[in-house]
């Protein structure tokens, strides 16, 4: 399994893998402004649902909200156009940005507002980690319902999903404190 360029991209890729998507990272979508390679961070395909998820991971330290939103929008639109030519129009394309920041920053709200107009879902890293941690229990229940684990045992995540395994450990040992969860 090839690794993504950053741990956040890898976290997103592993989460989508756990959810049953076929995931590829850092897919070329053409050349960049300076002539280098442009890519989309994550492509996740669900052939049964006929869905293609395109995900861009972005830090927000040095640019304005408008510049960040424009960059994300252009990358995801370019990727969508390319993959529509590749996979066809009968797929549903879902675009999402994961922003490396805490949720309370005003810049996040502005980016969300700008990208919502273009149908792009934006989630901050803190909220995304909460989504992933919450899904671990959903996944475990699904494994039990499918009869894939022995009665009375707790399903554990696949070893290859090592970042998710870390979150699973932190969650189960109560080291990770997610607001709203009972300790």
Secondary structure, 3 states (H helix, E strand, C coil): CCCCCCHHHHHHHHHHHHCCCEEEEEEEEEECCCCCEEEEEEEEEECCCCEEEEEEEEECCCCCHHHHHHHHHHHHHHHHHHHHHHHCCCCEEEEEEEEECCCCCHHHHHHHHHHHCCCEEEEEHHHHHHHHHHHHHHHHHHHHHCCCCCCCCCCCCCCCCHHHHHHHHHHHCCCCCCCCCCC
